[in-house]
Amino acid sequence: MNSPGSPGPPGFPATGRRVLVSGASRGLGRAVARAFAANGDRVAVHYGSRADEARRTLESLPGTGHALVHGDLTDPAQTARVAGDAASALGGLDVLVNNAAVNVRHPLASTPYEEWAAVWQQHVAVNLLATANLSHLAARRMIDQGTRGRIVNIGSRGAFRGEPDHPAYGATKAAVHALGQSLAVSLAPHGIAVSSVAPGFFATERVADRLTGAEGEEIRAQSPFGRVAAPEEIATAVLWLASPEAEWSSGTILDLNGASHLRT
């Protein structure tokens, strides 16, 4: 993506950056961690509960100097520890990728109220509040370091097209987009660019069962390309948004959905 010594804003190197990826034990988080490591960056791989899978992610990263960090991001104290452990292991932070998320099915018509309320609390805690808290912790560290930085949020196409079976997911991802744009304005004077991606459906272990049979055919037909994305395609876009050359894209929400949903 970037070659050593390529031009960029002062204080923000093209490679050798210190990167924290939340929710990086598998799926998109693993692909993002690998993309940064392949770029010559050092990565802190965060996980909440999948220790074995997180270690496999760590072991798959090219290069050296990577680290594992653990913590429950629904707990602000543990979130602070995650950011602190990542900064300690890497010697600081230059890039944060907010990838950790939950997505539990809960259509209103068939979900009991108690379950509905609990699912909403879970989505807000992980998808929105953890993103906000990690962003604060990482940005404050970048400011205190006196260096420029990047924050990239993983949003969703569902924030725009609606998620009838996953309304809390769609709503919290819309909030993540709005948060990113607010932070883009407030952090620009400090040389920190903030952007978001809004992926459509992409293939991971978590959704492999949905891509079989009739449901899989329907999902692939949503895009005129007749397929879903690979996690690596999303990771490539995240890597670019975190690059020195992408500073002027701060505040953007980048659609990555294979023309399956076109915003106006």
N, C-alpha and C positions, 0 to 999 in steps of 0.2 A: 504493500500500500504506500508506505513512505520509505525513502531511502535515507540512510544516515546522512545528516548534514543538509537535508533539504530545507528550503527556506520556511520560516514560520514566525509568528509573533515572538518577541523577546521573552525569554523565560519559559517557553513551552516547547520542549524538544519534539522532534518527529518520531523518535524511538527512544527506548530506554525509560519510558514513563512508568509511573507507579499507579496501578489500576486495581480498583476494587469492583468486583462483579458480584452482586447479590443473587442468591438463588442459583448458584453455578454448579450444582451437583450433577445435573444432567440436562438434556434437552437444549433449549436455546441458550441458557446460561453457559453450558459446557461449550457450545459452538462459539459464543462470544469470547470466552476465556481463551480458547485455542486461537482465535483470530488475532487477539492482542499479543499473545505469546509468540505467534509466528511473525508478527511485526517487529519483534525485538523488545517488547515491553515485559515488565514483571507484573505478575497478576496475583492478587489475593482472592482465592476461591472461597466464597462464603457458602455455608450450608446451614440448614436448620435442624434436620433430622436424619438425612441420608448420608451418614458418615462414610460408608463403604463406597457409595457412588461418587462422593466428593473426592475421595482419595484417588479413585480411578481417573477423574477429571484431572487432578493435579499431576498424576503420573503420565498423563497423555500430553502434557504441555511441552512444547519444545523450549529449549533454553534453560536457564537456571535462575534461582532467586525467587521462585514463586512460593506461595504460602497458603495454608488452609486457615480459615477463621470460622468459628462456630458461634451461633447465637440465635435466640428466638427474637425476631424483629418485631413481634407484637409487644415486646417489653422494652420501653424506652431505655432502661438501664442496660439491658443486654445489647441493644442497638448501639449505644455509646461504646460499649466494650468491643463490639465488632469493628467499628471504625478505628478505635484506638489500637486494637491488635493488628489490623491491616496496616496502619501507618507505622507502627513499630517494626513490623516484619519487613516492610518495603522501604523504610526510611522516609516516609511521607506519602502524600497522595496527590496525584495529578489528574486522575480520571475516575469518575464514579459511573457505573452502569447500574441503574435501578431495574433489575430484572425479576426479583422475587415477587411472586403473585400466587393467589389461589383463584380457582374457577370452579365453583360447585353448582351443579344444576338445581334450580329452585323455581320452576314456573309458579306463578301466583295461584292459579286456579287449583293446583293439586298439592300445594305445600302448606302444612299446618302452620298456624301463626307462630308458635314457639320456635319451630325450626326456621321459619322465615326470618324472624328477628335475630336468631343466632347466626345465620348465614350472612346477613347484612353486617353484623358486628365483625365477623371474621374478615369479610372482604374489605371493609373500611380499615381495619387494623393493619392488614398485610399490604393491600394494594395501594392505599393512600397514605396512611399515617407513617408506615415504615419508610415509604419513599420520601415523604416530607422530612422525617427525622434524619435519615441518612444523608439527604441533601444538605441539611443544615450542618451536620457534623463534618462532612467532606468539604463544603464550601468554606466553613470557618477555618479549617486546617489550611486550605489553599491560600486564603487571605493572610493568615498568620505566617505562612511560609514566604509570602511576598512573591508568589509565582502565579502564573496564569493557569487555567484549568478547564476541564470539560465535565459536564454532567449530561448523560444521555438516559432518557427514560423509555422503558418499553411500555407503550400504550397498546391500543387495539383499534382495529376497524370497527369493532362493536360499539365504540364510543359514538360513532356517527350513524351506523345503519340500524342500531337497536339489537338487543339480545333478549328475545322474549322468554327463553328458558334460563337465562343467566342475567337477570336485570341488574343485580348488584355488581357483577363484573363490568357490564357496559357502563354503569354510572360511575364506578370508581375509576375506570380507565379514562373516562371523560374528565374527571377531576384531576387525574394525573397530567393530562394534556394542559389543562388550565394552570395547574401548579407550575409546570415547566415554563409556560409563557410568562407568568408572573416573575419567576426567578430569573428568566433571561433578561428582563428589564432591570431588576434590582442588582444583579451580579455583574452586568456588563462593565460598570466602572472599575471593577476589580480584575478585569481580564478573564472572567469565567463565562464561557458560552454554555448555554443550556438548550437542549433540543429533545425531541421525542420522535419515536417511530410508531406507526400505527399498522402493525401487520394484519393481514388476513389469516386464513387457515394455513398452518405449516405443520409438517410431519414431525412428531416427537413420540417417544415411548408412551407418554401419557394418553395420547389420542390414537394410538395405532389401531385399536379395535374399531374406532369410528370410521376408519378409512377402508373397511372391508364391506363387501356386499352392496346393497342398494344405497345405504347411507353414504358410503364412500363415493359412489358414482355421483350422487347428488352434490356432495361437497366439492368434488373436482369440477363439476359442471358450473359451479358459481363463477369460475374464471374462464374467459374465452380461450385461455391457453390449455384448458382441459386438465389441469393438474393443481396440486397445492405446492407451496414453497418448501424448500429445504431450509433447515435452520441456518445453514451456512450463508444463504442468500440474505437473511436478515442480519446476520453477524457482520457481513461485509459492509452493509449500510451503517451499522452502529460504529464500526471502525472508522469509516470516513467522517461521520459526524463528530467523532472525537479527535480528528486530525488537526494539525495546525492550520491547514488550508480551509477548514470548514467554519472558521469563526464567524463569518458573515451569515451563516445559516442559523445562528442563535435565534431561538424563538420559533423555529419551524416545527411543524408536525409532518413527518415524511410518510406518505402512504406507501405501503409495501403489500399490495393485495392482488397483483396480477390483473388489474382492471375489473376485479369482482365487485367493487363499489366505488363509484366516481362521485366525489364531492364537488359542489359548485360554490 
